[in-house]
């Protein structure tokens, strides 16, 4: 029986369901993660890669990448820094911020009435001092002085979404 997503015109084959069930929990920590995934599913690695390439071509996925646990990597201090950047500079400043090694995310959001921040960056560091220095460097290099650092107090959840429930 094909798997159908509500409100989405997409039907998954049995092979695609196997692939989705395997990748939804993350990639194996190995030198050959695609080979390991294919072995786990019981298919040839080329079959796995063919499904992933097709999903990308169909725009079902944009990319397949790692979700890093910054706390486990020694980067246990973080902040979502929101920046008031003019529309005409947002792309250029966003690319500049994204180039910082300590920035894991940089993206735009629409302007809201009582919230003037349109550029968002997630900054990670190993100490409060390092975090503050990175934010100061970002501000100095961009010339953007209107921002807020919304510091991470604790992480509540970091898990991959579950699409296929194993029986």
The 8 nearest C-alpha neighbors of each residue, nearest first, counted from 0:
[[1, 2, 13, 12, 3, 11, 10, 16],
 [2, 0, 11, 10, 12, 3, 13, 16],
 [1, 3, 11, 10, 0, 4, 12, 16],
 [4, 2, 10, 9, 1, 5, 11, 8],
 [3, 5, 7, 6, 9, 2, 8, 10],
 [6, 4, 7, 3, 8, 9, 2, 10],
 [5, 7, 4, 8, 3, 9, 10, 2],
 [8, 6, 4, 5, 9, 3, 10, 59],
 [7, 9, 6, 10, 4, 3, 5, 11],
 [10, 8, 7, 3, 4, 11, 2, 5],
 [9, 11, 3, 2, 1, 12, 8, 4],
 [12, 10, 2, 15, 1, 16, 9, 13],
 [11, 13, 15, 14, 1, 16, 10, 2],
 [12, 14, 16, 15, 17, 11, 1, 0],
 [15, 13, 17, 12, 16, 18, 11, 50],
 [14, 16, 18, 12, 17, 13, 11, 19],
 [17, 15, 19, 13, 14, 18, 20, 11],
 [18, 16, 14, 20, 15, 19, 21, 13],
 [17, 19, 15, 21, 16, 20, 22, 14],
 [18, 20, 16, 22, 21, 17, 23, 15],
 [19, 21, 17, 163, 18, 23, 22, 16],
 [20, 22, 18, 19, 23, 17, 24, 36],
 [23, 21, 25, 19, 24, 20, 26, 18],
 [22, 24, 25, 20, 21, 19, 161, 159],
 [25, 23, 22, 159, 21, 26, 161, 20],
 [26, 24, 22, 23, 27, 159, 65, 21],
 [25, 27, 32, 22, 28, 24, 65, 36],
 [28, 26, 32, 29, 25, 35, 36, 33],
 [29, 27, 26, 32, 30, 31, 25, 35],
 [30, 28, 31, 32, 27, 35, 26, 33],
 [29, 31, 32, 28, 27, 33, 35, 34],
 [32, 30, 29, 34, 33, 35, 27, 28],
 [31, 33, 35, 27, 29, 34, 36, 30],
 [34, 32, 36, 35, 31, 37, 44, 47],
 [33, 35, 37, 44, 31, 32, 36, 38],
 [34, 36, 32, 38, 33, 37, 39, 31],
 [37, 35, 39, 33, 38, 34, 32, 40],
 [36, 38, 44, 34, 42, 40, 39, 35],
 [39, 37, 41, 35, 36, 40, 34, 42],
 [38, 40, 36, 37, 41, 35, 21, 42],
 [41, 39, 37, 38, 42, 36, 17, 21],
 [40, 42, 38, 39, 37, 43, 36, 44],
 [43, 41, 37, 40, 38, 44, 46, 47],
 [42, 44, 46, 45, 37, 47, 41, 38],
 [45, 43, 37, 47, 34, 46, 48, 33],
 [44, 46, 48, 43, 47, 49, 42, 37],
 [47, 45, 49, 43, 44, 48, 50, 42],
 [48, 46, 44, 50, 45, 49, 37, 51],
 [47, 49, 45, 51, 50, 46, 52, 44],
 [48, 50, 46, 52, 47, 51, 45, 53],
 [51, 49, 53, 47, 48, 52, 54, 46],
 [52, 50, 48, 54, 53, 49, 55, 47],
 [53, 51, 55, 49, 54, 50, 48, 56],
 [52, 54, 56, 50, 55, 51, 57, 49],
 [55, 53, 59, 57, 51, 52, 56, 60],
 [54, 56, 58, 52, 60, 53, 57, 59],
 [55, 57, 53, 58, 54, 52, 59, 60],
 [58, 56, 54, 55, 59, 53, 60, 52],
 [59, 57, 55, 60, 56, 54, 61, 53],
 [60, 58, 54, 57, 55, 61, 56, 53],
 [61, 59, 55, 58, 62, 54, 63, 57],
 [62, 60, 55, 58, 59, 63, 54, 56],
 [61, 63, 60, 64, 55, 51, 58, 59],
 [62, 64, 61, 65, 60, 51, 22, 26],
 [65, 63, 62, 66, 26, 25, 67, 61],
 [64, 66, 67, 63, 26, 25, 68, 62],
 [67, 65, 68, 64, 25, 159, 157, 158],
 [66, 68, 69, 65, 72, 71, 70, 103],
 [67, 69, 70, 71, 72, 66, 157, 74],
 [70, 68, 72, 74, 71, 67, 75, 73],
 [69, 71, 75, 74, 72, 73, 68, 76],
 [72, 70, 69, 68, 73, 74, 75, 67],
 [71, 73, 69, 70, 74, 68, 75, 67],
 [74, 72, 70, 71, 75, 125, 69, 124],
 [73, 75, 125, 124, 69, 70, 72, 76],
 [76, 74, 70, 73, 125, 69, 77, 124],
 [77, 75, 124, 74, 125, 123, 126, 127],
 [78, 76, 123, 151, 122, 150, 124, 75],
 [77, 79, 150, 149, 151, 122, 148, 80],
 [78, 80, 121, 149, 120, 148, 150, 122],
 [81, 79, 148, 120, 147, 78, 119, 149],
 [80, 82, 119, 147, 146, 116, 118, 79],
 [83, 81, 146, 116, 118, 84, 145, 117],
 [82, 84, 116, 145, 115, 117, 146, 118],
 [85, 83, 89, 82, 86, 117, 88, 118],
 [84, 86, 88, 87, 89, 83, 117, 118],
 [85, 87, 89, 88, 84, 90, 117, 83],
 [86, 88, 85, 89, 90, 84, 91, 92],
 [89, 87, 91, 85, 86, 90, 92, 84],
 [88, 90, 86, 92, 91, 84, 93, 87],
 [91, 89, 93, 92, 88, 94, 87, 86],
 [90, 92, 94, 88, 93, 89, 95, 87],
 [93, 91, 95, 89, 94, 90, 88, 96],
 [92, 94, 90, 96, 95, 91, 89, 97],
 [95, 93, 97, 91, 92, 96, 90, 98],
 [94, 96, 92, 98, 93, 97, 91, 99],
 [97, 95, 93, 98, 94, 99, 92, 137],
 [96, 98, 94, 99, 95, 105, 102, 93],
 [97, 99, 96, 95, 100, 94, 102, 101],
 [100, 98, 102, 101, 97, 96, 95, 137],
 [101, 99, 102, 98, 103, 97, 122, 123],
 [100, 102, 123, 99, 122, 103, 124, 133],
 [103, 101, 122, 99, 121, 100, 104, 97],
 [102, 104, 121, 122, 101, 105, 97, 123],
 [105, 103, 121, 120, 102, 106, 97, 122],
 [106, 104, 120, 119, 97, 93, 121, 96],
 [105, 107, 119, 118, 104, 120, 93, 108],
 [108, 106, 118, 117, 119, 109, 105, 89],
 [107, 109, 117, 118, 110, 106, 119, 116],
 [110, 108, 117, 111, 107, 116, 118, 115],
 [109, 111, 117, 115, 108, 116, 112, 114],
 [112, 110, 114, 113, 115, 109, 116, 117],
 [113, 111, 114, 110, 115, 109, 116, 117],
 [112, 114, 111, 115, 110, 116, 117, 109],
 [113, 115, 111, 116, 112, 110, 117, 83],
 [116, 114, 83, 110, 111, 113, 117, 112],
 [117, 115, 83, 82, 81, 114, 118, 110],
 [116, 118, 108, 107, 110, 83, 109, 82],
 [117, 119, 107, 82, 81, 106, 116, 108],
 [120, 118, 81, 106, 105, 80, 107, 82],
 [121, 119, 105, 80, 104, 79, 122, 81],
 [120, 122, 79, 104, 102, 103, 78, 80],
 [121, 123, 102, 78, 77, 101, 120, 79],
 [124, 122, 77, 101, 74, 76, 102, 130],
 [125, 123, 74, 76, 130, 126, 129, 77],
 [124, 126, 74, 75, 76, 73, 129, 127],
 [127, 125, 129, 128, 124, 76, 130, 75],
 [126, 128, 130, 129, 131, 76, 125, 124],
 [129, 127, 131, 126, 130, 132, 124, 125],
 [128, 130, 132, 126, 127, 131, 124, 133],
 [131, 129, 127, 124, 133, 128, 132, 126],
 [130, 132, 134, 128, 133, 129, 135, 127],
 [133, 131, 135, 129, 134, 130, 136, 128],
 [134, 132, 136, 130, 135, 131, 137, 129],
 [133, 135, 137, 131, 136, 132, 138, 130],
 [136, 134, 132, 138, 133, 137, 139, 131],
 [137, 135, 133, 139, 134, 138, 140, 132],
 [138, 136, 134, 140, 135, 139, 141, 133],
 [139, 137, 143, 135, 141, 136, 142, 140],
 [138, 140, 136, 142, 137, 141, 135, 143],
 [139, 141, 137, 138, 142, 136, 143, 135],
 [142, 140, 143, 138, 139, 137, 92, 95],
 [141, 143, 139, 138, 140, 144, 137, 145],
 [144, 142, 138, 141, 145, 84, 139, 82],
 [143, 145, 138, 146, 142, 139, 82, 83],
 [146, 144, 83, 143, 82, 147, 84, 138],
 [145, 147, 82, 81, 83, 144, 80, 148],
 [148, 146, 81, 80, 149, 82, 145, 79],
 [147, 149, 80, 78, 150, 79, 81, 146],
 [150, 148, 79, 78, 80, 147, 151, 81],
 [151, 149, 78, 148, 77, 152, 79, 76],
 [150, 152, 78, 77, 153, 149, 76, 154],
 [153, 151, 150, 154, 77, 76, 78, 149],
 [154, 152, 151, 155, 150, 75, 156, 76],
 [153, 155, 156, 152, 151, 157, 70, 75],
 [154, 156, 153, 157, 152, 158, 151, 70],
 [157, 155, 154, 158, 153, 159, 68, 160],
 [158, 156, 159, 155, 154, 68, 66, 160],
 [159, 157, 156, 160, 24, 161, 66, 25],
 [158, 160, 24, 23, 161, 157, 25, 66],
 [161, 159, 162, 158, 23, 24, 163, 157],
 [160, 162, 163, 23, 159, 164, 24, 20],
 [161, 163, 160, 164, 23, 20, 19, 16],
 [164, 162, 20, 161, 165, 19, 16, 23],
 [165, 163, 166, 162, 161, 20, 23, 16],
 [164, 166, 163, 20, 162, 161, 21, 17],
 [165, 164, 163, 20, 17, 162, 16, 161]]
